[in-house]
Amino acid sequence: MKAAVTSQQKYAAYKWRLHRNVLIYVVLLLCLMGVMGWAEHQGLSRNLIGPIFLFSTVMIYALIGVSGRTANADEYYVAGRRIPAFYNGMATAADWMSAASFISLAGALYLQGFSGTGGQAGGLAYVMGWTGGFCLVALLIAPHLRAMNLYTLPDFFSQRFGGRWPRLLAAWAAILCSFTYVVAQIYGIGLIASRLTGVQFEIGILLGLGGVLLCSFLGGMRAITWTQVAQYIILLIAFLIPVSWLAYKQLGTPWAPLAYGSQTSKIAE
């Protein structure tokens, strides 16, 4: 009984440190944005603001990756299975709102519309397929991986169905899906880096991949989870600022969810 209480106290102290570190990160990020806004007001060129902000955020991710380094297999593959659900949700959301979603899916909705025309499936089909895949993995497979103390999908299918072929099929399916996803991610990384910094597209890809390698190679899933949490906060701010500003300019309220209904009716008209 005393051991259980001590374990709960340790976990409570661990969660308190996590909350404190995330709060410090948010404050530092807001300070960085404030400094960038002040520097722009003082005359700093916009051609420098983009590279500075990009470099700063990549360095934050790299710092998280280096500080999260581990040689423990359980920490490397599943982050020790002790990340609170709230932060796991943030990391999963950031993984969904990646370069492929942030650019490609938004662009598909803009160019093809929701329902599409002719031979085009429409942007909504990609969004639903993307989201549906996440939900299927999260609801049908991830709980079993945790319950069976496994790390990968091939391990799960090997134990669930037995034999060599289920394991090989799961491995090839994971490689195929990952390759398709990574190609879109790499292209998005190169596009963002080249637009913000002015470097060549190929150099932007190398810079982005170098940052990803530094974030993930040393710490595995432990480092990736916390870099995704940091990325989630940045993406959330990146979404909210322009939407809130547009809501304020058009309807006089910065609360975008309150203006959503009025804007939807205008779009329908």
N, C-alpha and C positions, 0 to 999 in steps of 0.2 A: 504493500500500500504506500509506504513511504517512498519507494523507488518510483512509483507511478506519479506521485505528487511532484517529486523532484524533476521527472521528465517533462511534466506539464509546465513547470516553472521555467525550465530551460527553453522549451519551445515558445513560451510567452515572451521571454526575454529576447529570443531570436527574432520573433515577429516585430517586437518593439524596435529593434535595431534596423530591421528592414524598412519599417514605416519612417523612421528618422532619416535613413539614407535617401529614400525616395523623396522625402520632403526637402532635404538639402539640395538634391538634384533639381527639383522643380524651381526652387528659389534661385539657384545658379543659372538655370536656363532663362528664367524671366529677367534676371540681371543682364545676361548676355544680350537678350533681345532689346532691353532698354538701352544698353550701351550702343548697340547697332543703330537704334532709332536716333539717339542723340548724335552719334557720329554722322549719320546721314543729314540731320538737321544742320550740323556744323559744316557741311560741304563735302563729306567723304563720298567719293565716286561710287555709283551703284555697281560699276564693274569690279570694285574691290569688296563690296559688302557680300555678294554671293559667294565668292571663294572663301572669304573669312568665315562666314557662317558654316559653309560646307566643311571646311577644314576643322573648325571647332567641334562640330557634332561628330565627325569621324574620329577625332582624337578622344572624345568622350567615350564612344563605343570601344575604341582600342584600349582605353584605360580600364573599362569594365572587363574587357576580355582578359587583359593581363592580370588584373586583381582577382579574377575568378578562376585562375589556372588551378588545375588539380590533376593528380595521378590516380585518383580513386575511380574505378570503373563505374560504380553506381552513381557517383557525382558527374562523371563525364557523359554518360549516356542518358540518365534520367534526372539529373540535378539533385540526386540524393532522395528523390521522392518526398521532399519536404518544403516545396514552394507552396505558399498559401494559394487557395483557389482564386482569390481576387487577382493576384499578380499573374497566375497562370492564364486567367481570362484575358488580361491585358496583353500578354505575350502572344496568345493565339490571335487576338484581334489585330495586333500589329503585323503578324505573319500574313493574315488575310489582306490587310491594307498595305501590301508591299508595292514595289515598283510596278509589277504587272497589274495590280488592281488600281493603284493610284493613277496610273497613266493609261494602260491598255484598255481596261474595262470602262473607265470613264470616257475614253475616246471612242470605244465601240458604241456606247449609248448615245454619244453626241452625233456620230456619223451615221449609224444604222437605225437609231431610234429603239424603242422598246420591242416592237413586234417585227421589225425588219421588212424588207420588200424583195420580191422575186427570189433570187437564189441566196439572199442573206438571211441568216437565222434571226438577226436582231441582237442587240446588246444584252437584253434581259436574259436570253438563253444562256449566255456565257456566265452571267452573274449567278443565275440559279444553279447551274451545274457546278460552278466553283464553290458556292456556299453549301450546296447539297453534299459535295464530297467531304468538306470539312465536318459537317454534322454526322455523316455516316461513320467516318473514322472515329470521331469523338464519342459517339453513342454506342457503336457496335463492336469496336476493336480496342480502343484505348483502355476501357475498364478491364478487359480480359488480360491485356499486357501487364497491367498493374497487379491484378489478382494472381497471375501466374508467375510474377517476378521475372518477366522477360523484357528484352530491350528492343527487338526489331520485329517487323511483320513476318519475314521468313521464319523466324523462331516460332512465332505464334501458329502459323499455318502448318509447320512441321509437327508441332505437338498436337494441334487440334485435329488434323486429318491423317497424320502419320505418313511415313514414306518420304522419298526424296523429291518426287515431282511437285507436290504442293509447295515445298520450300523453294525449288527452282522457279516455278511459275510466279510465286510472290516476289522473289528477288528481281526477276526480269520486269514484272509490272511496276515495281517500285523504281527501278532504274529508268524505265521508259517515261513514267510520269514525272520523275525528278528531272530528267534531261529536258523535257518540254518546258517545265516550269523554270529551270535554271536559265535556259536560253532567253526567255522573256525577261527574267530578272537581270541578266548580264546586259542585254540590250538597253533596258531601262537605266541601269547604272551608268553605262557609257553616255546615254543621251543626257541624263541629268548633269553628270560631271562636265560634259563638253559645253552645255548651255550655261552653267553657272560659272565655270572657270575659264572658258575660252580655249581649253586644250583640245587637241585632236580627239576624235571619237575613240580611236584605238587606245590612246593614252588614258582616256577617262575610264575605259574598261579595266585596264591594268591597275589603275589607282583604286578603283572600287573593289576589285578582286583582292588586292593587297590588304585593304581595310577589312574585308570579310574574313580573309585568312587569319589576320591578326586577332580578330574578335573571337573566332570559333576554334582555332587550332589548339590553343593552349588549355582552354577551359571546357570545351565541348558544350553539352546542353546546359550546363550550369551557367557558363558565360553567355551563351546565346539567349537564354531565357531573360537575363537581366538586360542585355542589349536590346532585346525586343520590347521590354517594358519601357526602357528609355526612349526607344523609337516610337512607341505608342503615344507617349506624352507629346512628343514633337509633332507627330501626325495629327493628333487631336487638336493641338493649337493651330496647326496649319489649316485644318478644316474650319475651325470655329472663327478665326479672325476674319477671313474674307466674307464668310456667310453672315456673320454678325454685322459687319460693316455695311454689306449690301442691304440687310434688313433695316438697319438704321437709316440709310440714305433713302430707301424707297418707302418705308412705312413708319419711320420715326421711332422704332424700338430696336434695341440691340439684341433682344432675345429671339434668335432665329426660329426656335420651335413654335413660338407664338405667331410668327408671321408666315409659317409654312402653309396654313390653310388658305390664307388670302392669296398667296403667290400661286398655289396650285390651281385655284379657280381662274386666275388670270391666264395661266399657261393653257388651261383647257379652252378658254375663250379664244 
